[in-house]
């Protein structure tokens, strides 16, 4: 059982890195969807970005559960759109579900293969990347059957194969390149630093404001 100080640290770290993840989803994710000359670029980028923030949170705590709590903060920032008019709830809920599935996949690979996220090899990253996509595909199929949302399934087999196979491979290549770069340019460093509660609160406030600002502007 965690003591009070450890629990406080978990909350602070989750809020900080989860808020930064939420900002990245709101800004980089939005811009990536506007790039039409590189189809699917958002799918190539967003899981590696999420993996980065989960990895940073893990390095600051050494607790596997931080993967879930950090993702939960980022997903909660996504859900701000539920309070806005004229926006279909399913287009807000689906990205939040995807974020949670990303953390679940990384956690399961972490546990099943007994390898820390910061030590993942290509095959382990590929399993995590493919795993959360298969989970999301199953979730989408359930929505299709219940007639809640038909868009994803109706995009066809080519889109599904691209989503599960191509994007997973590219995600794995990007993440492995990042992990190798860290080992080359920061050998022996832990990357961690002390996050103060006020810093975490400021990051969360900034994430909410950025999300609301983008909705108002666009």
Rosetta silent file (secondary structure, phi, psi, omega in degrees, C-alpha in Angstrom):
SEQUENCE: XXXXXXXXXXXXXXXXXXXXXXXXXXXXXXXXXXXXXXXXXXXXXXXXXXXXXXXXXXXXXXXXXXXXXXXXXXXXXXXXXXXXXXXXXXXXXXXXXXXXXXXXXXXXXXXXXXXXXXXXXXXXXXXXXXXXXXXXXXXXXXXXXXXXXXXXXXXXXXXXXXXXXXXXXXXXXXXXXXXXXXXXXXXXXXXXXXXXXXXXXXXXXXXXXXXXXXXXXX
SCORE:     score description
SCORE:     0.000 S_00000001
   1 L     0.000  134.416 -178.089    0.000    0.000    0.000 S_00000001
   2 L   -73.739  141.099  174.438    1.339    3.430   -0.949 S_00000001
   3 L   -79.722  175.811 -173.639    2.076    5.900    1.787 S_00000001
   4 H   -63.515  -40.759 -178.680    0.760    9.441    1.703 S_00000001
   5 H   -66.303  -39.880  179.119    3.888   10.987    0.197 S_00000001
   6 H   -66.043  -42.255  178.543    4.039    8.403   -2.587 S_00000001
   7 H   -62.657  -41.893  178.018    0.361    8.906   -3.412 S_00000001
   8 H   -61.370  -42.823  178.959    0.874   12.671   -3.501 S_00000001
   9 H   -62.676  -41.029  179.216    3.825   12.237   -5.842 S_00000001
  10 H   -60.882  -43.612 -179.482    1.743    9.992   -8.128 S_00000001
  11 H   -64.614  -47.053 -177.672   -1.023   12.583   -8.316 S_00000001
  12 H   -62.820  -46.755 -179.254    1.355   15.471   -9.008 S_00000001
  13 H   -65.050  -41.500  178.791    3.315   13.588  -11.685 S_00000001
  14 H   -61.997  -44.295  179.576    0.121   12.320  -13.338 S_00000001
  15 H   -63.728  -42.297 -176.715   -1.366   15.794  -13.479 S_00000001
  16 H   -66.541  -57.729 -176.870    1.809   17.338  -14.867 S_00000001
  17 H   -71.711  -32.644  176.305    2.652   14.855  -17.624 S_00000001
  18 H   -65.858  -38.006  177.840   -1.001   14.117  -18.358 S_00000001
  19 H   -66.375  -42.796  177.443   -1.677   17.833  -18.819 S_00000001
  20 H   -63.961  -37.388  175.398    1.267   18.200  -21.194 S_00000001
  21 H   -62.660  -42.781  178.136   -0.003   15.162  -23.079 S_00000001
  22 H   -61.687  -39.564  176.965   -3.420   16.798  -23.275 S_00000001
  23 H   -63.842  -42.646  178.895   -1.865   19.977  -24.682 S_00000001
  24 H   -62.848  -41.392  178.209    0.007   17.917  -27.285 S_00000001
  25 H   -63.524  -40.424 -177.370   -3.204   16.122  -28.269 S_00000001
  26 H   -71.911  -33.894 -175.350   -5.069   19.405  -28.576 S_00000001
  27 H   -98.348  -62.818 -178.693   -2.412   21.205  -30.615 S_00000001
  28 H   -63.741  -41.590  179.599   -0.213   18.719  -32.491 S_00000001
  29 H   -61.539  -43.571  179.437   -3.127   16.331  -32.916 S_00000001
  30 H   -64.493  -46.285 -179.609   -5.354   19.038  -34.350 S_00000001
  31 H   -64.303  -37.274 -179.751   -2.670   20.320  -36.730 S_00000001
  32 H   -62.765  -35.653  178.894   -1.822   16.779  -37.843 S_00000001
  33 H   -71.587  -16.652  178.127   -5.408   16.217  -38.922 S_00000001
  34 H   -85.224  -15.329 -178.358   -5.166   19.349  -41.085 S_00000001
  35 L   -80.706   98.242 -176.068   -2.186   17.972  -43.025 S_00000001
  36 L   -88.109  -19.334 -177.433   -3.924   16.443  -46.024 S_00000001
  37 L   -79.917   -8.593  172.074   -0.840   15.927  -48.216 S_00000001
  38 L  -124.583   88.686 -176.247    0.425   13.202  -45.824 S_00000001
  39 L   -57.268  132.154  174.858   -2.603   10.931  -45.259 S_00000001
  40 L    76.153   17.526 -176.951   -2.854    9.520  -41.762 S_00000001
  41 H   -62.020  -30.674  178.520    0.024   11.531  -40.298 S_00000001
  42 H   -61.777  -39.716  178.434   -1.872   11.857  -37.011 S_00000001
  43 H   -65.595  -28.833  178.471   -1.862    8.067  -36.684 S_00000001
  44 H   -74.016  -29.277 -168.336    1.891    8.044  -37.218 S_00000001
  45 H  -100.783  -37.646 -162.566    2.565   10.658  -34.523 S_00000001
  46 H   -73.247  -35.871  176.109    0.107   10.530  -31.657 S_00000001
  47 H   -66.249  -43.834  174.561    0.914    7.164  -30.061 S_00000001
  48 H   -57.499  -36.886  177.676    4.660    7.955  -29.959 S_00000001
  49 H   -64.834  -45.215  177.321    3.792   11.275  -28.320 S_00000001
  50 H   -62.426  -40.402  178.254    1.641    9.495  -25.742 S_00000001
  51 H   -60.616  -39.627  179.153    4.375    6.918  -25.175 S_00000001
  52 H   -59.951  -48.270 -176.967    6.830    9.740  -24.489 S_00000001
  53 H   -69.305  -36.961  175.573    4.656   11.270  -21.771 S_00000001
  54 H   -64.094  -40.510  179.099    3.898    7.893  -20.184 S_00000001
  55 H   -63.019  -43.841  178.993    7.614    7.095  -20.205 S_00000001
  56 H   -62.440  -41.991  178.961    8.495   10.391  -18.553 S_00000001
  57 H   -64.181  -40.706  178.995    5.886    9.858  -15.859 S_00000001
  58 H   -63.758  -42.434 -179.625    7.167    6.332  -15.233 S_00000001
  59 H   -63.745  -28.991 -179.385   10.771    7.530  -14.941 S_00000001
  60 H   -78.883  -18.160 -174.990    9.712   10.087  -12.334 S_00000001
  61 H  -125.757  -32.070 -174.437    7.965    7.509  -10.130 S_00000001
  62 L    72.554   13.375 -178.041    8.996    3.969  -11.070 S_00000001
  63 L  -108.101  121.893  179.794    5.350    2.954  -10.576 S_00000001
  64 L   -58.726  -32.909 -178.887    3.566    1.082  -13.424 S_00000001
  65 L   -61.791  -18.804 -179.643    0.205    2.488  -12.338 S_00000001
  66 H   -64.253  -24.123  178.067    1.370    5.941  -13.381 S_00000001
  67 H   -60.985  -43.959 -179.235    0.772    4.906  -16.998 S_00000001
  68 H   -69.708  -47.154 -174.744   -2.986    4.723  -16.351 S_00000001
  69 H   -67.781  -35.514  176.310   -3.300    7.839  -14.236 S_00000001
  70 H   -65.618  -43.655  177.947   -1.291    9.965  -16.673 S_00000001
  71 H   -64.410  -36.676 -179.636   -3.437    8.741  -19.555 S_00000001
  72 H   -62.978  -38.041  177.389   -6.591    9.394  -17.516 S_00000001
  73 H   -64.834  -47.334  179.602   -5.615   13.059  -17.114 S_00000001
  74 H   -61.652  -41.530  179.222   -4.961   13.430  -20.856 S_00000001
  75 H   -65.166  -37.279  179.404   -8.245   11.664  -21.673 S_00000001
  76 H   -63.676  -37.482  177.644  -10.124   13.924  -19.246 S_00000001
  77 H   -64.599  -38.381  174.669   -8.815   16.987  -21.067 S_00000001
  78 H   -58.713  -38.463 -174.135  -10.154   15.490  -24.296 S_00000001
  79 H   -73.314   -4.238  175.706  -13.562   15.112  -22.662 S_00000001
  80 H   -57.005  -32.062 -178.658  -13.876   18.872  -22.149 S_00000001
  81 H   -61.658  -19.289  179.263  -15.514   18.899  -25.588 S_00000001
  82 H   -63.905  -23.419 -177.965  -18.518   17.085  -24.095 S_00000001
  83 H   -89.771    2.556 -178.513  -19.589   20.349  -22.485 S_00000001
  84 L  -101.440  143.147 -178.105  -19.612   22.189  -25.807 S_00000001
  85 L   -75.425  161.925  172.622  -22.732   22.468  -28.001 S_00000001
  86 L    60.763   30.445  178.365  -23.119   21.133  -31.546 S_00000001
  87 L  -133.063  123.196 -177.069  -20.423   18.488  -31.192 S_00000001
  88 L   -62.743  128.205 -179.127  -21.224   14.779  -31.394 S_00000001
  89 H   -57.165  -33.654 -176.300  -20.246   13.051  -28.136 S_00000001
  90 H   -64.432  -30.669  179.020  -18.836   10.038  -29.987 S_00000001
  91 H   -76.910  -12.115  173.888  -16.158   12.197  -31.654 S_00000001
  92 H   -95.147  -41.753 -176.456  -15.061   13.310  -28.201 S_00000001
  93 H   -69.705  -40.700 -176.466  -15.321    9.977  -26.418 S_00000001
  94 H   -57.452  -47.840  177.600  -13.479    7.914  -29.067 S_00000001
  95 H   -62.692  -34.990  178.147  -10.143    9.795  -28.789 S_00000001
  96 H   -66.440  -40.751  176.363  -10.355    9.605  -24.998 S_00000001
  97 H   -61.914  -41.474 -179.971  -10.950    5.849  -25.211 S_00000001
  98 H   -60.385  -41.694  179.200   -7.953    5.537  -27.554 S_00000001
  99 H   -61.884  -44.442  179.741   -5.698    7.291  -25.021 S_00000001
 100 H   -65.610  -37.557  178.378   -6.786    4.928  -22.244 S_00000001
 101 H   -67.456  -34.319  176.276   -6.258    1.919  -24.506 S_00000001
 102 H   -59.581  -46.308 -178.987   -2.749    3.121  -25.311 S_00000001
 103 H   -66.721  -37.855  179.385   -1.856    3.128  -21.626 S_00000001
 104 H   -64.169  -40.599 -179.101   -3.465   -0.282  -21.089 S_00000001
 105 H   -65.961  -44.873  179.172   -1.494   -1.805  -23.976 S_00000001
 106 H   -63.361  -41.069  179.984    1.842   -0.409  -22.758 S_00000001
 107 H   -63.094  -44.804 -178.022    1.069   -1.588  -19.217 S_00000001
 108 H   -65.186  -41.720  177.120    0.164   -5.118  -20.348 S_00000001
 109 H   -64.643  -41.006  176.371    3.299   -5.467  -22.451 S_00000001
 110 H   -54.018  -48.597 -175.410    5.293   -4.114  -19.518 S_00000001
 111 H   -76.004  -45.476 -174.457    3.838   -6.782  -17.212 S_00000001
 112 H   -69.627  -36.843 -176.973    3.636   -9.747  -19.581 S_00000001
 113 L   -99.938    1.068  176.904    7.121   -9.377  -21.048 S_00000001
 114 L    54.389   46.186  178.995    8.748   -8.133  -17.843 S_00000001
 115 L  -133.460  130.720  177.772   10.304   -5.136  -19.588 S_00000001
 116 L   -68.141  146.407 -179.929   10.122   -1.512  -18.479 S_00000001
 117 H   -53.932  -34.195 -178.358    8.679    0.903  -21.082 S_00000001
 118 H   -75.641   -6.748  179.822   11.994    2.769  -21.205 S_00000001
 119 H  -115.082    9.019 -177.221   13.735   -0.495  -22.129 S_00000001
 120 L   -58.101  140.979  170.153   11.296   -1.684  -24.800 S_00000001
 121 L   -96.160  176.677 -175.709   12.743   -3.244  -27.929 S_00000001
 122 H   -55.342  -46.954 -175.402   11.151   -2.962  -31.369 S_00000001
 123 H   -65.428  -33.050  179.518    8.993   -6.068  -30.995 S_00000001
 124 H   -71.925  -40.364  176.229    7.685   -4.947  -27.605 S_00000001
 125 H   -65.027  -40.445 -179.486    6.742   -1.506  -28.872 S_00000001
 126 H   -63.531  -39.826  177.753    5.115   -3.109  -31.914 S_00000001
 127 H   -62.909  -43.644  179.690    3.030   -5.393  -29.692 S_00000001
 128 H   -64.305  -44.779 -178.146    1.868   -2.412  -27.621 S_00000001
 129 H   -64.882  -43.735  178.591    1.092   -0.307  -30.701 S_00000001
 130 H   -70.142  -37.418 -176.452   -0.788   -3.116  -32.422 S_00000001
 131 H   -61.609  -47.364 -178.259   -2.490   -4.172  -29.204 S_00000001
 132 H   -69.204  -29.950  177.971   -4.211   -0.890  -28.429 S_00000001
 133 H   -69.196  -40.045  176.742   -5.325   -0.612  -32.050 S_00000001
 134 H   -64.965  -38.568  176.114   -6.876   -4.066  -31.996 S_00000001
 135 H   -62.222  -42.524  179.701   -8.625   -3.116  -28.767 S_00000001
 136 H   -68.225  -35.001  177.297   -9.958    0.055  -30.344 S_00000001
 137 H   -64.319  -42.065  177.136  -11.071   -1.903  -33.415 S_00000001
 138 H   -62.992  -43.621  176.904  -13.007   -4.290  -31.168 S_00000001
 139 H   -59.225  -43.775  179.719  -14.557   -1.319  -29.363 S_00000001
 140 H   -65.340  -35.962  178.381  -15.513    0.226  -32.721 S_00000001
 141 H   -65.232  -37.754  177.045  -17.077   -3.042  -33.854 S_00000001
 142 H   -64.261  -42.514  178.137  -19.267   -3.067  -30.743 S_00000001
 143 H   -63.945  -36.297  178.810  -20.371    0.492  -31.495 S_00000001
 144 H   -63.009  -45.738 -179.293  -21.094   -0.548  -35.067 S_00000001
 145 H   -63.465  -37.959 -178.920  -23.309   -3.414  -33.928 S_00000001
 146 L   -86.353    3.349  176.641  -25.150   -1.139  -31.509 S_00000001
 147 L    63.606   21.753  176.890  -25.480    1.518  -34.260 S_00000001
 148 L   -76.920  -44.256  179.324  -23.813    4.164  -32.099 S_00000001
 149 L  -147.980  129.553 -178.497  -21.083    4.889  -34.616 S_00000001
 150 L  -115.517   -4.277 -171.550  -20.508    3.358  -38.053 S_00000001
 151 H   -60.466  -50.195 -173.182  -17.840    5.650  -39.452 S_00000001
 152 H   -62.790  -50.690 -178.132  -14.711    3.684  -38.554 S_00000001
 153 H   -64.137  -37.671 -176.742  -15.911    0.266  -39.719 S_00000001
 154 H   -72.035  -10.058  177.262  -17.462    1.701  -42.888 S_00000001
 155 L   -70.237  -15.586  170.590  -14.122    3.126  -43.976 S_00000001
 156 L    99.189  171.233 -174.378  -13.296   -0.341  -45.231 S_00000001
 157 H   -63.523  -40.479 -179.023  -10.645   -3.032  -45.071 S_00000001
 158 H   -60.319  -44.777  179.109   -7.826   -0.900  -46.516 S_00000001
 159 H   -63.007  -42.380 -178.567   -8.294    1.744  -43.832 S_00000001
 160 H   -65.017  -43.232  178.825   -8.448   -0.901  -41.095 S_00000001
 161 H   -64.669  -38.828  177.278   -5.270   -2.629  -42.312 S_00000001
 162 H   -63.204  -44.072 -178.712   -3.478    0.698  -42.507 S_00000001
 163 H   -61.859  -45.641 -174.565   -4.635    1.552  -38.991 S_00000001
 164 H   -82.285  -41.828 -172.199   -3.573   -1.769  -37.462 S_00000001
 165 H   -95.885  -63.336 -174.484   -0.484   -2.679  -39.496 S_00000001
 166 H   -61.150  -49.668 -177.148    1.170    0.308  -41.192 S_00000001
 167 H   -65.425  -33.926  178.186    0.601    2.822  -38.413 S_00000001
 168 H   -64.400  -44.517  179.967    1.749    0.298  -35.784 S_00000001
 169 H   -63.984  -45.324 -179.827    5.033   -0.338  -37.605 S_00000001
 170 H   -65.135  -40.781  175.032    5.716    3.375  -38.112 S_00000001
 171 H   -56.413  -46.742 -178.586    4.859    4.064  -34.467 S_00000001
 172 H   -63.082  -40.924  179.184    7.318    1.388  -33.362 S_00000001
 173 H   -63.857  -42.498  179.759   10.079    2.768  -35.584 S_00000001
 174 H   -64.389  -45.460 -177.788    9.575    6.302  -34.242 S_00000001
 175 H   -65.892  -42.514  178.368    9.532    5.166  -30.607 S_00000001
 176 H   -64.484  -38.811  176.736   12.623    2.977  -30.982 S_00000001
 177 H   -61.657  -39.998  177.859   14.460    5.858  -32.684 S_00000001
 178 H   -64.751  -46.777 -178.945   13.519    8.058  -29.707 S_00000001
 179 H   -64.207  -38.381  178.257   14.659    5.487  -27.127 S_00000001
 180 H   -68.360  -38.177  178.749   17.950    4.946  -28.934 S_00000001
 181 H   -62.932  -39.171  178.412   18.520    8.709  -29.187 S_00000001
 182 H   -62.208  -42.827  179.972   18.039    9.036  -25.432 S_00000001
 183 H   -65.186  -33.850 -178.529   20.648    6.342  -24.809 S_00000001
 184 H   -76.264  -47.419 -172.316   23.109    8.057  -27.176 S_00000001
 185 H   -93.843  -15.623  178.034   22.677   11.667  -26.090 S_00000001
 186 L  -132.216   54.860 -177.210   21.754   11.139  -22.429 S_00000001
 187 L   -63.361  130.226  175.653   23.729    8.058  -21.339 S_00000001
 188 L    79.948   -6.001 -179.059   23.198    7.146  -17.708 S_00000001
 189 L   -85.137  151.490 -179.910   20.710    9.955  -17.042 S_00000001
 190 L   -94.962  -10.451 -179.645   17.351    9.268  -15.444 S_00000001
 191 L    67.441   -8.926 -172.353   15.596   12.222  -17.164 S_00000001
 192 L   -81.805  152.716  172.764   13.579   12.793  -13.979 S_00000001
 193 L  -148.631  161.773 -174.619   13.160   16.076  -12.178 S_00000001
 194 L   -77.706  120.023  177.528   11.146   17.258   -9.212 S_00000001
 195 L   -99.532  120.914  179.728    7.661   18.407  -10.191 S_00000001
 196 L   -84.128  151.893  178.684    6.098   20.717   -7.640 S_00000001
 197 H   -55.067  -38.764 -179.497    2.315   20.683   -7.027 S_00000001
 198 H   -66.049  -33.744  177.653    2.032   24.292   -8.213 S_00000001
 199 H   -67.549  -41.977  178.349    3.776   23.341  -11.467 S_00000001
 200 H   -64.109  -42.115  179.430    1.372   20.456  -12.011 S_00000001
 201 H   -64.445  -39.394  179.069   -1.623   22.706  -11.292 S_00000001
 202 H   -66.108  -39.778  178.448   -0.321   25.328  -13.714 S_00000001
 203 H   -64.369  -41.524  179.271    0.171   22.702  -16.429 S_00000001
 204 H   -65.201  -43.507  177.886   -3.373   21.412  -15.931 S_00000001
 205 H   -61.754  -41.606  178.816   -4.817   24.943  -16.066 S_00000001
 206 H   -62.788  -40.339  179.868   -2.820   25.647  -19.223 S_00000001
 207 H   -62.649  -43.953  179.351   -4.120   22.441  -20.833 S_00000001
 208 H   -64.358  -43.786 -179.415   -7.735   23.374  -20.120 S_00000001
 209 H   -65.623  -41.320  177.892   -7.237   26.921  -21.403 S_00000001
 210 H   -62.393  -43.899 -179.843   -5.494   25.730  -24.578 S_00000001
 211 H   -61.626  -46.799  179.661   -8.284   23.240  -25.236 S_00000001
 212 H   -66.429  -39.014  179.309  -10.987   25.847  -24.761 S_00000001
 213 H   -62.367  -43.025 -179.838   -9.105   28.446  -26.807 S_00000001
 214 H   -65.614  -36.325  178.597   -8.741   26.076  -29.760 S_00000001
 215 H   -66.448  -42.182 -179.305  -12.432   25.230  -29.658 S_00000001
 216 H   -67.128  -41.684 -176.457  -13.396   28.911  -29.661 S_00000001
 217 H   -70.829  -43.624 -173.887  -10.933   29.812  -32.426 S_00000001
 218 L  -104.183    0.000    0.000  -11.647   26.889  -34.729 S_00000001
